[in-house]
């Protein structure tokens, strides 16, 4: 075999090496582009899920507070203390209905992720919501930690009953407005994401 033949074979080997390098480079570029297009899509999907879950948890908490603060269906008299004694089981049920703030799908457990995807400032409305809910929770707990002393009967203070929304104070009251304002601010963060505007 002549030298030209072996020289042609050497060139073919070089072309094969170059073609292999180009194929590896093309694969790397394609993988990089795919990864870069997938990342924002994945972040967008995750952001949507977080916004949806936070809004669901917010509405759940608001509804539970509304249920707790609804006037008792039991007969009412002019004597709030007598009503308290007659309806103690209703109060107890409401304490249980408000429940704790923790749990996998609770607003408080979702806040860290919410902050990661939306920024730390978004937790301020949630903090205000928790503050309003805590007033109601505190009033419920105060009722159930009261004990008769020196032969007196249980008699909840009027401000405790007002916090619970169980007096004749017109509604929506201050606590209703605090909760509504906090929920609106959380909606302002979540709604654009759920509607595909952000």
C-alpha positions in Angstrom: 0.0 0.0 0.0 1.3 3.4 -0.8 1.9 6.4 1.4 -1.1 8.3 0.0 -3.5 5.6 1.2 -2.1 5.7 4.8 -2.2 9.5 4.7 -5.9 9.4 3.7 -6.6 6.9 6.6 -4.9 9.3 9.0 -7.0 12.2 7.8 -10.2 10.1 8.2 -9.2 9.4 11.8 -8.6 13.1 12.4 -12.0 14.0 10.9 -13.6 11.3 13.1 -12.0 12.8 16.2 -13.1 16.3 15.2 -16.6 15.1 14.5 -16.7 13.3 17.9 -15.6 16.5 19.7 -18.2 18.6 17.8 -20.9 16.0 18.8 -19.9 16.2 22.4 -19.9 20.0 22.3 -23.3 20.1 20.6 -24.7 17.7 23.2 -23.3 19.9 26.0 -24.8 23.1 24.5 -28.2 21.4 24.0 -28.1 20.1 27.6 -27.2 23.6 28.9 -30.0 25.2 26.9 -32.5 22.6 28.1 -31.5 23.0 31.7 -31.7 26.8 31.5 -35.2 26.7 29.9 -36.3 24.0 32.4 -35.2 25.9 35.5 -37.5 29.0 35.2 -40.3 26.7 34.2 -39.8 24.6 37.3 -39.4 27.6 39.6 -42.6 29.1 38.1 -44.5 25.9 38.8 -43.2 25.7 42.3 -44.0 29.4 42.9 -47.6 28.7 41.6 -47.9 25.7 44.1 -46.6 27.8 47.0 -49.0 30.7 46.2 -51.9 28.3 45.9 -51.2 26.5 49.2 -50.6 29.8 51.1 -53.9 31.2 49.8 -55.8 28.0 50.7 -54.2 28.0 54.2 -55.0 31.7 54.6 -58.7 31.2 53.7 -58.9 28.2 56.0 -57.6 30.2 58.9 -59.9 33.1 58.2 -62.9 30.8 58.0 -62.1 29.1 61.3 -61.9 32.5 63.0 -65.2 33.6 61.5 -66.8 30.4 62.7 -65.4 30.9 66.2 -66.5 34.5 66.3 -70.1 33.8 65.1 -72.7 34.5 67.8 -73.8 31.4 69.6 -77.0 29.8 68.1 -78.1 29.0 71.7 -80.7 31.2 73.3 -79.3 34.5 74.4 -80.4 36.5 77.5 -79.5 39.9 78.7 -77.0 38.3 81.1 -73.7 37.4 79.4 -72.5 35.5 82.4 -75.6 33.3 82.5 -75.2 32.7 78.8 -71.6 31.6 79.4 -72.7 29.1 82.0 -75.5 27.7 79.8 -73.4 27.5 76.7 -70.0 26.3 78.0 -69.9 23.3 75.7 -70.4 25.6 72.7 -67.4 27.6 73.8 -65.4 24.5 74.3 -66.2 23.3 70.8 -65.1 26.6 69.3 -61.8 26.4 71.1 -61.2 23.0 69.4 -62.4 24.3 66.1 -59.9 27.2 66.0 -57.2 24.6 66.8 -53.5 25.1 66.7 -51.5 27.0 64.1 -49.2 24.2 63.2 -49.5 21.3 60.7 -48.1 20.5 57.3 -50.7 22.5 55.3 -51.0 25.3 57.9 -50.1 28.9 57.0 -47.4 29.0 59.6 -45.7 25.9 58.2 -45.9 27.4 54.6 -44.3 30.8 55.5 -40.7 29.8 55.1 -41.3 28.6 51.5 -43.5 31.6 50.9 -40.6 33.9 52.0 -38.1 32.0 49.8 -40.1 32.4 46.6 -41.7 35.8 47.3 -39.3 37.6 49.6 -39.2 38.1 53.4 -41.5 41.2 53.3 -44.5 39.0 52.3 -44.6 37.6 55.8 -45.7 40.8 57.3 -49.4 40.5 56.4 -49.3 36.9 57.7 -47.8 38.2 60.9 -50.7 40.6 61.3 -53.1 37.9 60.6 -51.6 35.7 63.3 -51.7 38.6 65.7 -55.4 39.1 65.2 -56.1 35.3 65.4 -54.0 35.2 68.5 -56.2 37.7 70.2 -59.2 35.4 69.6 -57.2 32.4 70.7 -56.1 34.2 73.8 -59.7 35.2 74.7 -60.9 31.6 74.2 -58.1 30.3 76.4 -58.8 32.9 79.1 -62.4 31.7 79.3 -61.2 28.1 79.9 -58.6 29.0 82.4 -61.0 30.9 84.6 -62.0 29.2 87.8 -64.5 30.2 90.4 -62.8 31.9 93.4 -64.2 32.6 96.9 -67.6 31.1 95.9 -68.1 33.3 92.8 -69.3 31.9 89.5 -67.4 32.1 86.3 -68.0 35.5 84.7 -66.0 36.4 81.6 -65.0 40.0 81.3 -67.0 41.9 78.6 -63.8 42.7 76.6 -63.1 39.0 76.3 -66.6 38.4 74.9 -66.1 41.4 72.6 -62.8 40.0 71.3 -64.7 36.8 70.6 -67.5 38.7 68.8 -70.1 37.4 71.2 -71.5 40.7 72.3 -73.8 43.2 70.6 -70.9 45.1 69.1 -71.6 45.8 65.4 -69.8 43.6 62.9 -67.5 43.8 61.1 -65.5 45.0 64.1 -61.8 45.8 64.6 -60.6 42.2 64.5 -62.7 41.4 61.4 -61.1 44.4 59.7 -57.6 43.4 60.8 -58.1 39.9 59.4 -59.6 41.2 56.2 -56.8 43.6 55.6 -54.1 40.9 56.1 -55.9 38.5 53.9 -56.2 41.1 51.1 -52.5 41.8 51.3 -51.7 38.0 51.0 -54.1 37.8 48.0 -52.2 40.7 46.3 -49.0 38.7 46.4 -50.6 35.3 45.4 -53.3 36.2 42.9 -51.0 37.5 40.1 -49.0 34.3 40.2 -52.2 32.2 40.1 -53.5 34.2 37.2 -50.2 33.9 35.3 -49.4 37.6 35.5 -46.2 37.0 37.5 
